[in-house]
Each structure stands twice: as structure tokens, then as C-alpha cells.
Amino acid sequence: MADASSFYITTPIFYVNDVPHIGHAYTEVATDVLARWNRQAGRDTWMLTGTDEHGQKILRTATANGVSPKEWADKLVAEAWKPLLDTIDVANDDFIRTTDERHEANVQKFLQKLHDDGHIYTGEYEGYYCVGCEEYKQPSELVDGTGEYEGQLVCAIHSKPVELLHEKNYFFRMSAFQDKLLELYESRPDFVQPESARNEVVSFVRRGLEDLSISRSTFDWGVKVPWDETHVVYVWFDALLNYVTATGYGQDEAEFARRWPAQHIVGKDILRFHAVIWPAMLMAAGLDVPRGVFGHGWLLVGGEKMSKSKLTGIAPEQITDTFGSDAFRYYFLSAIHFGQDGSFSWEDLAARYQAELANGFGNLASRVIAMIGRYCDGEVPTGGEQSAADLEIVSIEREATDAAWAAIERLQIHDAIASVWTLVDALNGYLTAEEPWALAKDPHQRERLETVLATAYHGLGTLAVLLSPVLPKATAKLWSALGADGAVDAQRIDRAHEWGIGSRVSALEPLFPRVEVAE
């Protein structure tokens, strides 16, 4: 069972060069569900998200739009990134921007410490730089351009030409931490998850680490290097520090001690930054490395990674306006094995909405509430002696609760939802077998009818608690209709089957109304 220990979880901070698509929303929702589940298990939970607003790409985007980088970032944050959290019902505890004073000042403190402790030196660097990735690229990460870029080297991810840069920069002695990083991966096999991500990171570090260029002098949109204001901090070095600056590093030691270290949820394309560079930075500063780094897969549309530049980007509201935020959350977290790539299609979303949410869970809730209203005048029945079938439901409630929590502890959200769905399926099968509508016609079967309805009612309440992190809107409506005390998201999810029943049910509108999908 869970305890009240600290659980700090983060999304990456997202780049504000454009508006969010469902790939960003997928990361947000997965992190939110893990946070909600841990919060309901009694843990001192904190979820952080935010925006990355420095770097050359944002400077160029803002200039192209005729505004300053700060004006561009302010507009995108206010009009797109913060509204996203409402669109998909994310209950984050904090939102950090890398232009916040609390961030910039403490990035400088961190950098100054590394400089004072001898981890930073001056050097020259020449290499191919991808502005889209904000990263120097190795030759193996470049491909020959085609079409308008024929004859040029392009980034394998962005398919845009890279730039050959030569700069005098400040360097972080990252190579000095190669052995310590390998020791970390060896001693904590679950530090990087899933296993495919861990294998990639270990292989990368074993090939040898180079020192990291951590400043730029050819533009000025960024955090100033504290001992040399002609340089700004490399955008990734700046951005990674958000996870500690948001929780008090450099200014609130008690809060930092309470929150850190964090579990990071990131897309697999930024795995190396979080699993290699970031722990090396923390080791150099004498801080604890993260709790763990989980690199989830990509969302694919038509076989292509979700991307604005490749026109596969779908805005989250295109889905939520039709199906609602609960369905968005459920679909992406149940249909995709967390940690692997997943393909999105409107047909699959519509089919799962109808079969699993509307017919599976929603119809179950409507039937049970309606039968208690009809056959018991709305009063929650207590029932009599339980049969083997009733006790089987009681057993599945406990098993689903325990299995779902164990899956969440492994960060396997899809397995947690599948465990809960065993109870959905069991209750639907139970009603089909016990036929309360038939029992209601026979006065001699009154006690049996009430026992069946009491068993189904209790199972439904357990489902409301277990599904509240995934379906916050639907479960709140169901909880109210069940007549239960308090809020559903205040119930202990690791003991969901122990919830306290109400005395009367009230009418329940359809949780997942019929959706007409245009052909």
C-alpha cells in the first residue's frame, strides 16, 4: 500500500515556438494521471509543467512574427499553453516559465557553483547545429537533403539544414561523469525506463562522453552567464534546471528538500538530455539525481511522428470538442502501451469511445443507478446473504484495486486501466447473469434483488474511485449520483474497495453521450 512520502513528478517544459498538439497533450495527461493516482494514495504529491522560452529558435520565430521573444512567449503561454491544461483537465500544482525571475536567478546560482568548483572551462567549438533541436549534431545524426535542400546536410529529425558554427564557448566537463553515470544505471536499473530506453542510454554513454558546450555568444536571448554577460546559457542547460528552480533550489531549502528528487516523464526524443546531461549536472553540483526518467513513445499519425512541421499535428481541442476531455484522457492512456509508440486514428478513437466508455462503463453506471431508483425508490439497498457470485465481485474489487496501484508504481498506466476494466467487465457480466430486472418481478426474490443491487452499487463506487484520475469529470458525476460523501478524488485510491456507501442515489445523466462522427 501507499504511504504519505513525497512524490514529485514533471512533464518536460515545452518549447513555445508554436501551439501544442496532441503529442504534447499526451505527455501532460500521462503525468497528470500518475500525479492524481499518487495524490489519492496519500502521498505528498507535486506536479510541475511549464514552458521553455529561451534559445535561437524562439528568437527567430518571434523576429519572423515582428515581436520581441518575450512578447511572443507571453502570447503563446496565455493563448495556447495554459489553456491546454484546461482543455484536457490537467491538475498541475505549478507552471514554470524559463523567463520567470525565480528560474533565471537560480540558473545563474547553479552555473556559478559549477564554475567555482572547476566543472566549467573556456574552449572553442565547431560543429553542425540544428536550431530546431537546439543541439549540436553528430555526423551520424545528419542525412543528405532532398528537394530544395539537395546538396546540404539536414537534421534527421527536422529534415531542415543544419548550420556550421564556430564559437568560443564555456564547456561543462561532462566527460568526467561517464563512469559515475554508468554506475548509476547499473545500481538502479529502473532509473531509465522503459528497458529499451535504458539500453539506448547505457549504449550511448559507453561509447564515450564529450564535454558539453553550455554557452552561446552569437545571440542574446537567454539567461546571462553570471561571470561573462557576453554569453547566454545554452538553452538545454537552462531548461533542465527548471525542475529544481521550481521547487526552491537556491532560495527555499525547506521546499527543495521536501520535493526533490523528481520522476521525469519525457518523450523519447529528449531522453538523452534527461538521462545523461541532467544527472551529470546534478552530480557536479552535489545534488541528488532524479528519482527516475521515463521516456514514452511517439504518437504516430499515418505512420509519421506527430509534428507541426510535417502537418501531422492535431490540436487537442479537435478531439475534446467532440468526445470530451475524459475520452481524450482514457483513449491515449489505455490504447497505447505507455513507453511504446502508438498510432492515432479517428476510427479507433470513435470505436473505443462507443464500446468501452459509452457501452462498457457508462451504460453500467446508468443501469445500476436507474434500477436502484426504480426497484428501491432510490434508497441504497443493504442486501442479505451473499452468494458465490456476489463474493466474486467483492474479490475482484480488491484485486483490481491492488493490481492497478502496483501498475502505477511501475508507471504502467495502460496496465492500471486494464486492471480496473476487469471490474467493469465483471460487473456487466454479473448483471447479465443475475438478471435483477427479472428478480424484481418476483416478490419472493426481494432479498436477492436487493443483494444483487447492493453488490453492483458497491462495485460501481469502487470503479468511480479507481477511474477518477483518468476520468475526473465522469467519475465526479457518478460519485454525486451514488450519494457518497465528500469528493471522489479525495478517496484513498489504494483502498478504493473500502469506500463508504451513501444512503440514496440520484438521477445520472449519460456519462458518455452518443457522438456523431462526420464521415
Residue, then its C-alpha position, 0 to 999 in steps of 0.5 A: m500500500a501507499d504511504a504519505s512520502s513525497f512524490y514529485i513528478t514533471t512533464p518536460i517544459f515545452y518549447v513555445n515556438d508554436v501551439p501544442h498538439i496532441g503529442h504534447a497533450y499526451t505527455e501532460v495527461a500521462t503525468d497528470v494521471l500518475a500525479r492524481w493516482n499518487r495524490q489519492a494514495g496519500r502521498d505528498t504529491w507535486m506536479l510541475t509543467g511549464t514552458d521553455e522560452h529561451g534559445q535561437k529558435i524562439l528568437r527567430t520565430a518571434t523576429a519572423n512574427g515582428v515581436s520581441p521573444k518575450e512578447w511572443a512567449d507571453k502570447l503563446v503561454a496565455e493563448a495556447w499553453k495554459p489553456l491546454l491544461d484546461t482543455i484536457d483537465v490537467a491538475n498541475d500544482d505549478f507552471i514554470r516559465t524559463t523567463d520567470e525571475r525565480h528560474e533565471a536567478n537560480v540558473q545563474k546560482f547553479l552555473q556559478k557553483l559549477h564554475d567555482d568548483g572547476h566543472i566549467y572551462t573556456g574552449e572553442y567549438e565547431g560543429y553542425y547545429c540544428v536550431g530546431c533541436e537546439e543541439y549540436k549534431q553528430p555526423s551520424e545524426l545528419v542525412d543528405g537533403t532532398g528537394e530544395y535542400e539537395g546538396q546540404l546536410v539536414c537534421a534527421i529529425h527536422s529534415k531542415p539544414v543544419e548550420l556550421l558554427h564556430e564559437k568560443n564557448y564555456f564547456f561543462r566537463m561532462s566527460a568526467f561523469q561517464d563512469k559515475l553515470l554508468e554506475l548509476y544505471e547499473s545500481r538502479p536499473d529502473f532509473v531509465q525506463p522503459e528497458s529499451a530506453r535504458n539500453e539506448v542510454v547505457s549504449f550511448v554513454r559507453r561509447g564515450l562522453e564529450d564535454l558539453s558546450i553550455s554557452r552561446s555568444t552569437f545571440d542574446w536571448g537567454v539567461k546571462v552567464p553570471w561571470d561573462e554577460t557576453h554569453v547566454v546559457y545554452v538553452w538545454f542547460d537552462a531548461l533542465l534546471n527548471y525542475v529544481t528552480a521550481t521547487g526552491y533550489g537556491q532560495d527555499e531549502a525547506e521546499f527543495a528538500r521536501r520535493w526533490p528528487a523528481q520522476h521525469i516523464v519525457g518523450k523519447d526524443i529528449l531522453r538523452f538530455h534527461a538521462v545523461i546531461w541532467p544527472a551529470m549536472l546534478m552530480a557536479a553540483g552535489l545534488d541528488v539525481p532524479r528519482g527516475v526518467f521515463g521516456h514514452g513513445w511517439l504518437l504516430v499519425g499515418g505512420e509519421k511522428m506527430s509534428k507541426s512541421k510535417l502537418t501531422g499535428i492535431a490540436p487537442e481541442q479537435i478531439t475534446d470538442t467532440f468526445g470530451s476531455d475524459a475520452f481524450r484522457y482514457y483513449f491515449l492512456s489505455a490504447i497505447h502501451f505507455g513507453q511504446d509508440g502508438s498510432f492515432s486514428w479517428e476510427d479507433l478513437a470513435a470505436r473505443y469511445q462507443a464500446e468501452l466508455a459509452n457501452g462498457f462503463g457508462n451504460l453500467a453506471s446508468r443501469v445500476i443507478a436507474m434500477i436502484g431508483r426504480y426497484c428501491d425508490g432510490e434508497v441504497p439497498t443493504g442486501g442479505e446473504q451473499s452468494a458465490a457470485d456476489l463474493e466474486i465481485v467483492s474479490i475482484e474489487r480488491e484485486a483490481t484495486d491492488a493490481a492497478w496501484a502496483a501498475i502505477e508504481r511501475l508507471q504502467i498506466h495502460d496496465a492500471i486501466a486494464s486492471v480496473w476494466t476487469l471490474v467493469d467487465a465483471l460487473n456487466g457480466y454479473l448483471t447479465a447473469e443475475e438478471p435483477w430486472a427479472l428478480a424484481k418481478d418476483p416478490h419472493q426474490r426481494e432479498r436477492l434483488e436487493t443483494v444483487l443491487a447492493t453488490a453492483y452499487h458497491g462495485l460501481g463506487t469502487l470503479a468511480v474511485l479507481l477511474s477518477p484520475v483518468l476520468p475526473k469529470a465522469t467519475a465526479k458525476l457518478w460519485s454525486a449520483l451514488g450519494a457518497d460523501g465528500a469528493v471522489d478524488a479525495q478517496r484513498i485510491d489504494r483502498a478504493h474497495e473500502w469506500g463508504i456507501g451513501s444512503r440514496v442515489s440520484a438521477l445520472e445523466p449519460l456519462f458518455p453521450r452518443v457522438e456523431v462522427a462526420e464521415 
